[in-house]
Every structure is written in C-alpha cells, then in structure tokens.
Amino acid sequence: MSDAILSLRKVAKAFEDTGSRIELFRNLDFDLMPGDFISIIGASGVGKSTLLHILGFLERPTEGDVLFRGEAVSGLSDARLSAIRNHEIGFVFQFHHLLPDLTVWENVLLPLRIGGNFRKQGRERARELLALVGLQDRLEHLPSQLSGGERQRAAVARALVNEPKVLLCDEPSGNLDARNSENLHQMLADLNRNLSIALLVVTHDLTLARSASRRLIMRDGALHSSEENAS
C-alpha cells in the first residue's frame, strides 16, 4: 500500500463552454508523499490551479479518483472532507485573504475556532508560528498595517496552525516584490525541511520552482518531469 498522503488516479478535468468541451488534463496519476517538496509550472490556463483545487477537495474531477491516505474521497461525507481540509491540509493563495477587521493574531486563530480546537495548546501553537514567520511583534496589527510580505507570512502561519501534513500553495509569491518573494521562498523551504510538511507549489516563479526537490511541468494535458530534475 502506498504511503502517499494525496494521490490522483486517472484524473481528468473538462469544462463545457458555449457548447464546446474544453479538456484541461486527462489520465493524471500523481502522489504526494510525506515530506515532499514539489513544484508545478506551466503556461497560464493549462489547469495548474484547478489541479491544486482538486487535490484540496475544492473541486471535483470529471473522471478518476482523488485519494487521501489511500482512500477515495468520493466516498467521504461533506463533513469528513471539511474536517480533512481544516486539520490535514493547509492552503496558501496568491492573495492572503486575511479578514481586514481581525488582527493578525485573530486571523491566525480562525481555523482553530472553525475546527473547534480553540484550546491553550492551539493558541500557543499560533504564537510559535507567528514567531517562526517573524511576526511576533505584529500580533495586534490589522492586515492593513502590514506590508505585502508580512500579510503573506501571516497567511502561511494561519495555514499551519492546525498542524497539517500538507501545504498547497497557489502562486504564493505572485503578488510580492522580488525581495519579499525571496524571503517567502526561503521560509517555505525551511518549513518543508524543519517541520517535514509535504509542500506542493503551483507557480510561474522559476526561482521558487527550482527550489523544490521535484519539479513538474504541466503541458498538453499531462504532468511531465522537468529536465532540471536531479538524477
């Protein structure tokens, strides 16, 4: 039996648009193992973000199976899928999606409240994560009082507060300048190495893509190994 946390088996995704069928990808097989750091690059519109959403149970494939720890998610209840998303999978998007009326501290605590895990241990975990991403002095600030890089670091802390085993990142530095992008890339690599979190990053940023231990290209409806992969 595979030890993969997330898997795709013969997955396809297609849309109907003005009477035409648009196929993004087909027959995709993929495994995300514990501790992996995988990047996926590709042209705009090839389906990278859609693939990430399918792996995070935010969208359903047209065909094929998505597996969580070897179990097909199509057979799981909505409540079970929500629990997995809250506790097992963290999401980081191009835009931070912090709630503007909540402080940094309150934003990071939000998944604990939603998941019914608002205990002392969870709150201590939130403080540790904010210190880990360099925001220990920004707890009471509103998102509007932070720089773009700080807001994205707060979003990463929020994604990790329930101690997920997987972090799915969709263009995490796409809205940042070069310096903040570099800092965020280093932080993600450090989190993968120090916390053993499986990290899957969809990105146009080749610097971030090259920092992954396994690099894939989405092209012609399939995932291909990058020629830059180490042998």
Backbone torsions as a table, in degrees:
resi	resn	phi	psi	omega
1	MET	NA	137.4	-179.3
2	SER	-68.4	145.9	175.7
3	ASP	-92.6	9.2	-177.4
4	ALA	-60.3	142.5	174.4
5	ILE	-79.6	-48.6	177.8
6	LEU	-123.9	139.2	179.8
7	SER	-141.1	151.0	169.5
8	LEU	-119.3	138.6	177.0
9	ARG	-132.0	111.3	177.9
10	LYS	54.0	43.8	-175.9
11	VAL	-84.3	136.4	174.7
12	ALA	-131.2	153.2	175.8
13	LYS	-141.3	125.9	179.6
14	ALA	-138.2	155.4	178.4
15	PHE	-127.4	154.3	171.0
16	GLU	-102.2	125.7	-178.9
17	ASP	-135.6	113.8	-178.9
18	THR	47.0	46.6	175.6
19	GLY	84.7	-4.3	-179.9
20	SER	-108.6	145.3	177.8
21	ARG	-93.7	123.7	178.9
22	ILE	-110.7	116.1	-178.6
23	GLU	-100.2	118.5	179.6
24	LEU	-80.2	-47.7	178.2
25	PHE	-155.4	166.3	-175.3
26	ARG	-151.4	149.7	173.6
27	ASN	52.5	39.7	-180.0
28	LEU	-81.0	128.3	170.0
29	ASP	-115.6	134.0	-174.3
30	PHE	-159.0	142.4	175.1
31	ASP	-131.4	133.8	171.4
32	LEU	-111.0	113.6	-175.7
33	MET	-94.8	159.4	175.6
34	PRO	-54.7	131.6	177.5
35	GLY	81.0	-1.1	178.3
36	ASP	-62.8	152.1	166.6
37	PHE	-132.1	103.1	-174.6
38	ILE	-120.3	135.8	173.4
39	SER	-115.4	147.2	175.8
40	ILE	-126.4	123.9	175.4
41	ILE	-117.2	171.6	-179.8
42	GLY	159.6	164.2	-179.0
43	ALA	-64.4	158.2	176.2
44	SER	-61.2	138.2	175.3
45	GLY	88.6	1.6	-178.0
46	VAL	-83.5	-11.9	175.5
47	GLY	111.2	16.8	-177.8
48	LYS	-62.7	-48.7	-179.4
49	SER	-66.3	-38.2	176.9
50	THR	-60.6	-42.0	177.5
51	LEU	-59.8	-43.1	178.9
52	LEU	-63.4	-40.1	178.9
53	HIS	-64.9	-36.8	177.4
54	ILE	-66.0	-42.8	178.4
55	LEU	-65.0	-27.9	178.3
56	GLY	-94.9	10.8	177.7
57	PHE	63.9	23.7	176.8
58	LEU	-89.2	-20.1	173.7
59	GLU	-136.7	156.6	177.2
60	ARG	-102.7	143.5	175.3
61	PRO	-72.7	156.7	174.4
62	THR	-70.6	-38.1	178.3
63	GLU	-142.4	162.1	174.9
64	GLY	90.7	-178.4	-174.8
65	ASP	-122.2	139.7	168.7
66	VAL	-105.8	129.3	-176.7
67	LEU	-116.8	137.0	171.4
68	PHE	-114.9	115.3	-175.4
69	ARG	49.8	43.2	174.8
70	GLY	84.4	-2.7	-178.0
71	GLU	-108.3	129.7	179.9
72	ALA	-64.1	125.2	-176.4
73	VAL	-74.5	-15.7	179.1
74	SER	-63.1	-21.5	179.3
75	GLY	-94.1	2.7	-177.9
76	LEU	-93.7	148.9	178.6
77	SER	-72.5	161.5	177.1
78	ASP	-60.0	-37.0	179.8
79	ALA	-64.9	-41.2	179.2
80	ARG	-67.2	-41.5	178.1
81	LEU	-62.7	-41.5	178.6
82	SER	-63.2	-39.9	179.3
83	ALA	-64.9	-40.3	178.1
84	ILE	-64.4	-44.8	179.4
85	ARG	-61.4	-37.5	-177.1
86	ASN	-74.3	-37.5	-171.0
87	HIS	-106.5	-25.8	-171.0
88	GLU	-109.7	-21.7	-173.6
89	ILE	-128.6	125.5	174.0
90	GLY	-102.3	146.6	-178.7
91	PHE	-122.6	135.5	171.8
92	VAL	-130.4	125.0	-177.3
93	PHE	-110.9	174.9	-180.0
94	GLN	-61.5	-38.3	177.0
95	PHE	-103.5	138.6	-168.3
96	HIS	-66.9	-29.4	179.7
97	HIS	57.3	31.0	171.8
98	LEU	-72.8	144.3	177.5
99	LEU	-76.7	123.8	-169.4
100	PRO	-65.9	-26.2	-176.6
101	ASP	-91.1	-1.3	177.6
102	LEU	-105.6	147.2	176.2
103	THR	-70.8	169.5	175.4
104	VAL	-55.1	-47.5	179.9
105	TRP	-57.4	-47.3	-178.4
106	GLU	-67.5	-36.2	177.4
107	ASN	-63.7	-43.2	-179.0
108	VAL	-68.8	-31.3	179.1
109	LEU	-75.9	-14.2	-172.3
110	LEU	-56.5	-45.8	179.1
111	PRO	-61.7	-29.8	176.7
112	LEU	-66.3	-42.2	178.8
113	ARG	-64.4	-44.8	-178.5
114	ILE	-63.2	-39.9	-176.8
115	GLY	-86.3	3.1	179.0
116	GLY	68.5	31.3	-176.0
117	ASN	-121.6	38.0	-173.6
118	PHE	-87.2	59.6	179.0
119	ARG	-103.3	170.5	-177.4
120	LYS	-56.4	-41.4	-178.7
121	GLN	-60.4	-41.3	178.3
122	GLY	-66.2	-40.7	179.6
123	ARG	-66.3	-37.4	176.2
124	GLU	-65.4	-38.1	176.7
125	ARG	-60.4	-41.3	179.5
126	ALA	-61.8	-42.8	178.5
127	ARG	-63.8	-41.2	179.3
128	GLU	-62.8	-41.0	-179.5
129	LEU	-67.7	-40.6	178.4
130	LEU	-64.4	-35.3	174.5
131	ALA	-68.1	-38.9	-178.9
132	LEU	-62.3	-35.8	-180.0
133	VAL	-94.8	10.2	173.1
134	GLY	80.0	25.4	-177.9
135	LEU	-117.2	23.6	-177.2
136	GLN	-63.2	-22.0	179.3
137	ASP	-98.7	9.3	-175.6
138	ARG	-119.3	14.6	-172.7
139	LEU	-57.0	-39.5	-174.2
140	GLU	-94.7	6.6	178.5
141	HIS	-82.9	147.8	171.7
142	LEU	-82.1	156.5	178.9
143	PRO	-53.5	-35.2	-179.5
144	SER	-64.8	-17.0	-179.2
145	GLN	-94.3	3.6	-178.9
146	LEU	-107.0	157.8	170.8
147	SER	-75.5	169.0	178.2
148	GLY	-59.2	-42.6	179.0
149	GLY	-65.0	-38.0	178.3
150	GLU	-67.1	-40.1	179.0
151	ARG	-62.6	-40.5	-179.8
152	GLN	-69.8	-34.9	176.1
153	ARG	-66.0	-36.9	175.7
154	ALA	-64.0	-38.0	178.1
155	ALA	-64.3	-36.7	176.9
156	VAL	-65.3	-44.9	178.0
157	ALA	-59.0	-42.7	178.4
158	ARG	-62.0	-40.9	-179.3
159	ALA	-64.7	-24.5	-174.4
160	LEU	-100.6	-3.9	-168.6
161	VAL	-65.7	-28.6	178.0
162	ASN	-91.0	14.4	177.0
163	GLU	56.0	53.7	178.8
164	PRO	-68.9	159.7	176.6
165	LYS	-91.4	-13.1	-176.6
166	VAL	-132.4	138.7	172.6
167	LEU	-123.2	117.1	178.6
168	LEU	-102.5	122.6	-174.1
169	CYS	-121.4	124.2	179.7
170	ASP	-110.8	103.4	-178.6
171	GLU	49.3	54.9	-172.0
172	PRO	-63.4	-25.3	179.9
173	SER	-110.4	13.6	-175.3
174	GLY	-65.9	-17.4	-177.2
175	ASN	-112.3	15.4	-175.2
176	LEU	-114.3	156.5	174.4
177	ASP	-77.0	176.3	-172.2
178	ALA	-60.7	-43.2	-177.0
179	ARG	-66.8	-46.5	179.7
180	ASN	-67.8	-33.1	175.8
181	SER	-61.7	-46.7	-180.0
182	GLU	-60.6	-42.4	179.2
183	ASN	-63.8	-41.9	179.9
184	LEU	-66.4	-41.2	179.1
185	HIS	-60.0	-43.6	179.7
186	GLN	-65.3	-38.6	-179.9
187	MET	-64.7	-41.9	179.2
188	LEU	-63.6	-42.4	178.0
189	ALA	-63.0	-40.1	179.1
190	ASP	-65.4	-40.6	178.9
191	LEU	-63.4	-42.4	177.8
192	ASN	-61.3	-42.9	-176.8
193	ARG	-75.6	-43.7	-171.9
194	ASN	-85.1	-30.1	-177.9
195	LEU	-106.7	-2.4	179.6
196	SER	56.5	36.3	176.8
197	ILE	-84.6	132.4	173.7
198	ALA	-70.8	125.3	-172.2
199	LEU	-120.5	122.7	174.7
200	LEU	-120.9	121.2	-174.1
201	VAL	-121.4	124.9	169.0
202	VAL	-98.5	126.6	-172.1
203	THR	-156.7	154.2	167.0
204	HIS	-96.8	-8.6	-175.7
205	ASP	-83.2	110.2	-175.8
206	LEU	-67.9	-28.4	177.4
207	THR	-64.3	-45.3	177.0
208	LEU	-65.1	-43.7	-178.9
209	ALA	-59.5	-41.0	-177.1
210	ARG	-71.3	-18.6	180.0
211	SER	-77.5	-12.8	179.2
212	ALA	-74.6	152.4	178.3
213	SER	-78.0	-20.9	176.8
214	ARG	-136.3	128.6	-174.5
215	ARG	-121.9	131.1	-178.6
216	LEU	-124.1	151.7	175.8
217	ILE	-119.8	129.0	173.1
218	MET	-91.8	120.2	-175.6
219	ARG	-154.4	136.2	176.7
220	ASP	54.4	39.4	174.7
221	GLY	75.5	16.9	-177.8
222	ALA	-144.0	163.5	174.5
223	LEU	-99.9	128.9	-179.5
224	HIS	-121.1	144.4	173.7
225	SER	-68.2	136.1	177.1
226	SER	-68.9	143.6	177.0
227	GLU	-64.1	-16.1	-179.7
228	GLU	-82.9	-8.2	-179.6
229	ASN	-57.5	138.7	176.8
230	ALA	-66.8	146.7	178.8
231	SER	-74.9	NA	NA
